[in-house]
Amino acid sequence: MTNCFSKINPETTLDRVTLIEAYAFDSCYRLTSLTIPNGVITIGVRAFSDFSRLISVTIPVSVTLIEEYAFYGCSRLTSMTIPNRVNTIGVRAFSGCSRLTLVTIPDSVTLIERAAFADCSGLTSVTIPNGVTSIEAYTFYGCSRLTSVTIPNGVTSIKRAAFANCSGLTSVTIPYSVTSIQSCAFSDCTGLASVTIPNGVTSIETCAFIRCSGLTSVTIPNGVTSIGDSAFELCSGLTSVTIPNGVTSIEDNAFNGCSGLTS
């Protein structure tokens, strides 16, 4: 369905629909509210992307898959309840939903793909379901009002820039199951005051905590053997750090610009 700007009712209920295909509502930008009927299983690629007037969406319990860019750029959405049968949230599915303050992610979700909630600058808190094993790259990038996040035990990897530019983030609990904190994972989290890196982590990668200017303390476990280039660069609030005996490599600029570091 294309070029339906003048044809579609601004408040639409989709009766007897079982599948919302990719680009099904392309150009239908007048939608302000939407009830997706029970029976729909998949919300397709860019099904409602850039619907800047869309304020509310009801997703039925029958949905199991929200594909990439499904609600990308829906800048007026304020809340979203993802039903309890959804197992995958696709790439950038909710990216750019800047007024989204509350999202409920059910335990059925096992995969949140890359940048799924990137630039949701209104999001204040999020609980990641227990079945998720990896925080993918850029998942919460630019969620500047996010103050707290609960990462479940079972997550093994926090990937590139997963929480980068989350300037409002004040605390994060990284579970013992995490073995990999990739490059720029928490870069520019200027509100982050302290972080405890779990024992299973062996490497703190490039720029992992760069420009976390509010960071005053960090606990580096004995299992870490390398600290990457610029890992803690410009963490100007850092006053002390203990480097374990097992560290064999501290790369260039790892602590460059840590002006408050005294020991």
Secondary structure, 3 states (H helix, E strand, C coil): CCCCCCCCCCEEECCCCCCECCCCCCCCCCCCEEECCCCCCEECCCCCCCCCCCCEEECCCCCCEECCCCCCCCCCCCEEECCCCCCEECCCCCCCCCCCCEEECCCCCCEECCCCCCCCCCCCEEECCCCCCEECCCCCCCCCCCCEEECCCCCCEECCCCCCCCCCCCEEECCCCCCEECCCCCCCCCCCCEEECCCCCCEECCCCCCCCCCCCEEECCCCCCEECCCCCCCCCCCCEECCCCCCCEECCCCCCCCCCCCC
